[in-house]
C-alpha cells in the first residue's frame, strides 16, 4: 500500500501535470470536437494503455534503457507525428473520416482502432513523456517494500487522473462544437481542429 503522506504529494502533482495542456489533451479536445466524447473514448483507451506502459516501464527501470536508444524514438515519433499532421491537413480541408461532415446531423466515421492507435502512439512516442516518468516515479517508490504493489497503486492513480483530464478536454471540445455548430461554421471548426491536430503532430516530431 501507498502511505497517505506519499499520496498527499503524488496526487496533486500528477493532477496538475495531467490538467496542463499537452499533446494528449489537445488530441482529446480535437476529437471531442470532431467525433464527440463517446467516440473519443476509444482514443482515451489507447492513450491510457500507452501511459500505463510507459509508467510501468519507468517504475521498473526499463525506461532508462529505452531512453538510451534515441534512434528508436526518432523513427517512431516521426512516423506518428507525420500521420497526425496528415490527418490535420485533411481535417483543415474538411476531408477524410476525421473531419466534421457538412451535415451536422451525420457523424464522422473514424474507426475505433484508428482512434485507439492515435492515442497510443501519442502517449508512447514522446521521449519527454518517458523522461518525465523516469523523474517522477522513483522518488515515490520505497525500495524496502514490494515494488509491484506500489507501482500498481501509483499507475492506477495515474490512469484515473489521466482519464478524468482527457474526459474534461474532450467534453470541452464537444461543447465548442455545439457553440459553433451552425452549418455555415463547419469549415471554421474543421480548420480549427485541423490546425490543432497539425500542432500535435509537429509537437510530437519536435518533442
C-alpha positions as CSV (number, residue, x, y, z in Angstrom):
1,X,0.0,0.0,0.0
2,X,1.0,3.6,-0.5
3,X,1.2,5.8,2.6
4,X,-1.1,8.8,2.9
5,X,1.9,11.1,3.1
6,X,3.1,9.9,-0.3
7,X,-0.4,10.2,-1.8
8,X,-0.8,13.7,-0.4
9,X,2.1,14.8,-2.6
10,X,1.8,12.4,-5.6
11,X,-1.9,13.1,-6.4
12,X,-1.8,16.9,-6.5
13,X,1.5,16.7,-8.5
14,X,0.2,14.4,-11.2
15,X,-3.2,16.1,-11.2
16,X,-1.5,19.4,-12.1
17,X,0.6,17.7,-14.8
18,X,-2.4,16.0,-16.3
19,X,-4.6,19.1,-16.5
20,X,-1.8,21.1,-18.2
21,X,-2.4,21.3,-21.9
22,X,-0.2,18.9,-23.8
23,X,-0.3,16.6,-26.8
24,X,-2.7,14.0,-25.5
25,X,-5.1,16.6,-24.0
26,X,-5.1,18.6,-27.2
27,X,-5.8,15.4,-29.2
28,X,-8.7,14.7,-26.8
29,X,-10.1,18.1,-27.4
30,X,-9.8,17.9,-31.2
31,X,-11.5,14.5,-31.3
32,X,-14.2,15.7,-28.9
33,X,-14.8,18.5,-31.3
34,X,-14.9,16.3,-34.4
35,X,-16.0,12.9,-33.2
36,X,-17.9,13.6,-30.0
37,X,-17.0,12.4,-26.5
38,X,-18.4,8.9,-26.9
39,X,-16.1,8.0,-29.9
40,X,-13.2,9.8,-28.3
41,X,-13.3,7.2,-25.5
42,X,-11.6,4.9,-28.0
43,X,-8.7,7.3,-28.3
44,X,-8.6,7.5,-24.5
45,X,-8.3,3.7,-24.2
46,X,-5.3,3.7,-26.5
47,X,-3.7,6.7,-24.7
48,X,-4.2,5.1,-21.2
49,X,-2.7,1.8,-22.4
50,X,0.3,3.8,-23.7
51,X,0.6,5.9,-20.5
52,X,0.3,2.8,-18.3
53,X,3.0,1.0,-20.4
54,X,5.4,4.0,-20.1
55,X,4.7,4.4,-16.3
56,X,5.3,0.7,-15.6
57,X,8.5,0.7,-17.7
58,X,9.7,3.8,-15.9
59,X,9.0,2.3,-12.4
60,X,10.7,-1.0,-13.4
61,X,13.8,0.8,-14.7
62,X,13.2,-0.3,-18.4
63,X,12.6,3.3,-19.5
64,X,16.1,4.3,-18.8
65,X,17.3,1.7,-21.3
66,X,14.7,2.9,-23.8
67,X,15.9,6.5,-23.5
68,X,19.4,5.3,-24.4
69,X,18.0,4.3,-27.8
70,X,17.2,7.7,-29.4
71,X,17.1,6.3,-32.9
72,X,14.1,4.1,-32.0
73,X,12.2,7.1,-30.7
74,X,13.2,9.2,-33.6
75,X,11.6,6.8,-36.1
76,X,8.5,6.2,-34.0
77,X,7.8,9.8,-33.3
78,X,8.5,11.0,-36.9
79,X,6.1,8.4,-38.3
80,X,3.4,9.1,-35.6
81,X,3.8,12.9,-35.9
82,X,3.7,12.8,-39.7
83,X,0.5,10.7,-39.6
84,X,-1.2,13.1,-37.1
85,X,-0.1,16.1,-39.2
86,X,-1.6,14.4,-42.3
87,X,-4.9,13.9,-40.5
88,X,-4.8,17.6,-39.5
89,X,-4.3,18.7,-43.1
90,X,-7.2,16.5,-44.2
91,X,-9.4,18.0,-41.4
92,X,-8.3,21.5,-42.3
93,X,-9.5,20.8,-45.8
94,X,-12.8,19.3,-44.5
95,X,-11.9,15.9,-45.9
96,X,-11.4,12.5,-44.6
97,X,-13.1,10.5,-41.9
98,X,-11.8,12.7,-39.1
99,X,-13.4,15.9,-40.4
100,X,-16.8,17.2,-39.2
101,X,-19.3,16.4,-42.0
102,X,-21.2,19.3,-43.8
103,X,-24.4,17.7,-42.5
104,X,-24.1,18.2,-38.7
105,X,-26.7,15.5,-38.1
106,X,-24.3,12.9,-39.5
107,X,-21.2,11.9,-37.7
108,X,-17.7,11.3,-38.9
109,X,-16.8,7.6,-39.1
110,X,-13.3,7.3,-37.9
111,X,-12.7,3.7,-36.9
112,X,-12.3,2.6,-33.3
113,X,-8.9,1.0,-34.0
114,X,-7.7,4.2,-35.7
115,X,-8.8,6.3,-32.8
116,X,-7.2,4.0,-30.2
117,X,-3.9,3.9,-32.2
118,X,-3.8,7.7,-32.3
119,X,-4.0,7.8,-28.5
120,X,-1.4,5.0,-28.1
121,X,1.1,6.5,-30.5
122,X,0.8,10.0,-29.0
123,X,1.4,8.6,-25.5
124,X,4.3,6.2,-26.3
125,X,6.2,8.0,-29.0
126,X,7.2,11.1,-26.9
127,X,10.6,10.8,-25.3
128,X,9.7,13.7,-22.9
129,X,6.9,11.5,-21.5
130,X,9.3,8.7,-20.8
131,X,11.8,11.1,-19.2
132,X,9.0,12.6,-17.1
133,X,8.0,9.3,-15.6
134,X,11.7,8.4,-15.0
135,X,12.0,11.5,-13.0
136,X,8.5,11.4,-11.3
137,X,8.0,7.8,-10.2
138,X,11.3,6.7,-8.4
139,X,11.0,9.3,-5.6
140,X,7.6,7.8,-4.6
141,X,8.8,4.2,-4.6
142,X,10.1,2.7,-1.3
143,X,12.9,0.2,-2.1
144,X,12.3,-1.6,1.2
145,X,8.8,-2.6,0.1
146,X,7.5,-4.8,-2.7
147,X,7.8,-2.9,-6.0
148,X,4.8,-4.5,-7.8
149,X,2.2,-3.4,-5.2
150,X,3.5,0.2,-5.0
151,X,3.8,0.5,-8.8
152,X,0.3,-1.0,-9.3
153,X,-1.2,1.5,-6.9
154,X,0.6,4.5,-8.4
155,X,-0.2,3.5,-12.0
156,X,-3.9,3.1,-11.1
157,X,-3.9,6.6,-9.7
158,X,-2.1,8.0,-12.7
159,X,-4.6,6.3,-15.1
160,X,-7.6,7.5,-13.2
161,X,-6.4,11.1,-13.1
162,X,-5.4,11.0,-16.8
163,X,-8.8,9.6,-17.8
164,X,-10.6,12.4,-15.9
165,X,-8.4,15.0,-17.6
166,X,-8.9,13.5,-21.0
167,X,-12.7,13.4,-20.5
168,X,-12.7,17.1,-19.4
169,X,-10.8,18.2,-22.6
170,X,-13.0,16.0,-24.9
171,X,-16.1,17.5,-23.3
172,X,-14.7,21.0,-23.8
173,X,-14.1,20.2,-27.5
174,X,-17.6,18.8,-27.9
175,X,-19.0,21.9,-26.1
176,X,-17.1,24.2,-28.6
177,X,-18.6,22.2,-31.5
178,X,-22.1,22.9,-30.1
179,X,-21.4,26.6,-29.6
180,X,-20.1,26.9,-33.2
181,X,-22.3,24.2,-34.6
182,X,-24.1,26.1,-37.2
183,X,-23.8,24.6,-40.7
184,X,-22.0,27.7,-42.0
185,X,-19.3,27.3,-39.4
186,X,-18.4,23.7,-40.1
187,X,-15.4,24.8,-42.2
188,X,-14.2,27.0,-39.4
189,X,-14.5,24.1,-36.9
190,X,-12.6,21.8,-39.3
191,X,-9.9,24.3,-39.8
192,X,-9.5,24.9,-36.0
193,X,-9.5,21.2,-35.3
194,X,-7.1,20.5,-38.2
195,X,-4.7,23.3,-37.1
196,X,-4.6,21.8,-33.5
197,X,-4.1,18.3,-34.9
198,X,-1.2,19.5,-37.1
199,X,0.2,21.2,-34.0
200,X,0.1,17.9,-32.1
201,X,1.9,16.2,-35.0
202,X,4.6,18.8,-35.1
203,X,4.9,18.8,-31.3
204,X,5.4,15.0,-31.3
205,X,8.1,15.3,-34.0
206,X,10.0,18.0,-32.2
207,X,9.5,16.6,-28.7
